[in-house]
Amino acid sequence: MSNNLVTVVAIDGPSASGKSTVARRTAQALGWIYVDSGALYRGMTWKALREGVDSARPENVVALVPRLQWEFIEEQRAIRFTIDGEDPGQQLRSELVREAVSDIAAVPEVRAFIVGELRKMADFGSLVMEGRDIGSVVFPDTPFKFYLHANPEERARRRAAELAQAEGRGDVEDVLNSLTRRDQKDSGRKIAPLQIPLGARVIDSTHLGIEEVVALILGELRRAGVAP
């Protein structure tokens, strides 16, 4: 999506491919708004767990969706949200949420609601949005699509390091098993499966640092005339 007022850069990829940090730093370099689409799915999962909804029972999840009151706020050039007046904060990164979010995200009614909310975020201005279906479903018409990936072992190492820093623990083998389960669920779901969007530039970040990946993206945006 690109016009005289709003441009959307879509950065997709599997868990721990580096897309969150890359998207955030790309947005900072451009002065645009960063959007973590996965946070909305984690928010729905967090709320479902809080309400005692069984994530394995889609009909219960569907019943929850229209009951929730979401508010989206731009803060420091990023979008954050509250649900029913409460900011879930770091609870979005809890192990319980991480393990249940793929089931919640596979519910068609959840995806339809969240895709609609993500599209509305263009009202805030030009965006760098990361996720798993931004270039394929949310903003399929944007000419600025990137797909990041890395080999599973490197992704597991990165995520384990993040967990060790945040939670004081992070076993690479356990993380690899968790990422493998998540990849299978994300790629195998019937609605908006994880895939390389049509026309996306694929970047293998296995042996690249964050700044190198950001530089590749900014270089392509400069060539297109949308970045300084």
C-alpha positions in Angstrom: 0.0 0.0 0.0 1.5 3.3 -1.0 0.0 6.7 -1.9 0.9 10.3 -1.4 0.0 10.2 2.2 0.5 6.7 3.6 3.1 4.0 2.8 3.1 0.5 4.4 6.2 -1.6 4.6 5.3 -5.3 5.4 7.8 -7.5 7.1 6.8 -11.1 7.5 8.5 -14.2 8.7 8.4 -17.0 11.3 9.1 -16.7 15.0 12.7 -15.5 15.9 13.6 -14.6 12.4 14.5 -11.1 13.6 11.5 -9.4 12.1 10.4 -7.5 15.2 13.7 -5.8 15.9 14.3 -5.2 12.1 10.8 -3.7 11.7 11.2 -1.5 14.8 14.6 -0.2 13.7 13.4 0.4 10.1 10.4 2.4 11.4 12.8 4.4 13.6 15.1 5.2 10.7 12.1 6.3 8.6 10.3 8.2 11.4 7.2 6.0 10.7 5.0 4.1 13.1 5.9 0.5 14.1 3.2 -2.1 14.4 3.7 -5.6 15.9 0.7 -7.4 14.5 1.5 -10.5 16.6 0.9 -8.5 19.7 -2.8 -8.3 18.9 -3.1 -12.1 18.6 -1.2 -12.4 21.9 -3.5 -9.9 23.4 -6.5 -11.9 22.4 -4.8 -15.0 23.8 -4.0 -13.3 27.0 -7.6 -12.2 27.4 -8.9 -15.6 26.6 -6.6 -17.2 29.2 -7.7 -14.5 31.8 -11.3 -15.3 31.1 -10.8 -19.0 31.4 -11.6 -19.7 27.8 -10.2 -23.0 26.4 -8.1 -22.0 23.4 -8.7 -25.5 22.0 -12.4 -24.8 21.7 -12.9 -22.3 18.8 -16.6 -21.7 19.6 -15.7 -20.3 23.0 -13.0 -18.1 21.5 -15.5 -16.8 18.9 -18.0 -15.9 21.6 -15.3 -13.8 23.4 -14.4 -11.7 20.4 -17.4 -9.3 20.3 -17.4 -8.8 24.0 -14.0 -7.1 24.1 -13.3 -3.4 24.0 -10.0 -2.5 22.4 -8.3 0.9 22.3 -5.3 1.6 20.1 -2.9 4.4 21.0 0.2 5.7 19.2 3.0 6.2 21.7 6.6 7.0 20.8 5.9 6.1 17.1 4.5 2.7 17.9 1.0 1.3 18.4 0.0 -0.1 21.8 -3.4 -1.2 23.0 -5.6 -1.8 26.0 -8.3 -4.5 26.2 -11.3 -3.6 28.4 -9.2 -0.8 29.8 -6.2 -2.9 30.8 -2.7 -2.9 29.3 -1.4 -6.5 29.2 2.2 -5.3 29.0 4.8 -8.0 29.4 2.2 -10.6 30.1 1.9 -10.8 26.3 5.3 -12.5 26.3 4.5 -15.1 28.9 5.1 -18.8 28.2 1.3 -19.6 28.6 0.5 -17.0 25.9 3.3 -18.2 23.6 2.1 -21.8 23.7 -1.6 -21.0 23.2 -1.4 -18.1 20.6 -1.2 -20.4 17.5 -4.5 -22.0 18.4 -6.2 -18.6 19.0 -4.7 -17.1 15.8 -6.1 -20.0 13.7 -9.7 -19.1 14.5 -11.1 -17.5 11.4 -13.3 -15.0 13.3 -10.2 -13.9 15.3 -8.2 -13.4 12.2 -11.0 -11.4 10.5 -11.3 -9.1 13.5 -7.6 -8.5 13.9 -7.0 -8.0 10.1 -9.7 -5.3 10.1 -8.0 -3.5 13.1 -4.6 -3.7 11.5 -5.8 -2.1 8.3 -7.4 0.7 10.2 -3.9 1.6 11.6 -3.0 3.2 8.3 -5.1 6.1 9.7 -2.2 6.8 12.1 0.2 7.4 9.1 2.9 5.5 7.3 3.6 2.2 8.9 6.3 -0.5 9.2 4.2 -3.6 10.2 5.5 -7.0 11.0 3.8 -10.3 11.3 3.1 -13.5 9.4 0.5 -12.4 6.8 1.0 -8.7 6.4 2.2 -8.8 2.8 -0.1 -11.7 1.8 -3.4 -10.7 3.6 -3.4 -7.5 5.6 -1.8 -5.2 3.0 -1.4 -7.4 -0.1 -1.2 -4.4 -2.4 1.8 -2.7 -0.8 4.8 -2.8 -3.2 7.1 -2.9 -0.1 7.1 -6.5 1.1 10.0 -8.4 2.8 10.1 -11.9 4.2 12.8 -12.7 6.8 13.9 -16.2 7.6 16.8 -18.0 9.2 17.6 -21.6 9.8 15.8 -23.2 12.8 18.9 -23.7 14.9 19.8 -20.0 14.6 16.3 -18.9 15.4 16.2 -21.2 18.5 19.5 -19.8 19.6 18.3 -16.2 19.3 15.0 -16.9 21.1 16.8 -18.8 23.9 19.1 -15.8 24.4 16.1 -13.5 24.6 14.4 -15.7 27.1 17.5 -16.0 29.2 17.8 -12.3 29.4 14.1 -11.7 30.1 13.3 -14.7 32.3 16.6 -16.0 33.4 16.2 -19.3 31.5 16.2 -20.4 27.9 17.1 -23.9 26.8 17.9 -24.0 23.1 16.6 -27.5 22.5 13.3 -26.7 24.3 13.0 -23.5 22.3 13.7 -25.3 19.0 10.9 -27.8 19.8 8.5 -25.0 20.6 9.4 -23.1 17.4 9.0 -26.2 15.3 5.5 -26.7 16.7 4.6 -23.1 16.1 6.0 -23.2 12.5 3.9 -26.3 11.8 0.7 -24.7 13.1 1.3 -21.4 11.4 2.2 -22.9 8.0 -0.6 -25.6 8.2 -3.6 -23.5 9.2 -6.3 -23.1 6.6 -6.8 -19.4 7.1 -3.9 -17.1 6.2 -1.0 -19.6 6.6 2.5 -18.4 7.0 3.9 -18.1 3.5 6.2 -15.9 1.4 4.0 -13.1 0.0 3.8 -12.6 -3.7 6.4 -10.2 -4.8 8.3 -10.1 -1.4 12.0 -9.8 -1.2 13.3 -12.8 0.8 16.2 -12.1 3.2 18.0 -14.9 4.9 19.2 -13.5 8.2 21.0 -16.6 9.4 24.4 -15.0 9.0 23.4 -11.3 9.0 23.2 -8.9 11.8 20.2 -6.7 12.5 21.8 -3.6 11.1 22.7 -5.4 7.9 19.1 -6.5 7.4 17.8 -3.0 8.1 20.3 -1.6 5.7 19.1 -3.9 2.9 15.5 -2.9 3.5 16.3 0.8 3.7 18.4 0.6 0.5 15.4 -0.9 -1.4 13.1 1.8 0.0 15.6 4.5 -1.1 15.7 3.1 -4.6 11.9 3.3 -4.7 12.0 6.9 -3.5 10.2 6.5 -0.2 13.1 6.7 2.2 15.6 9.5 2.6 
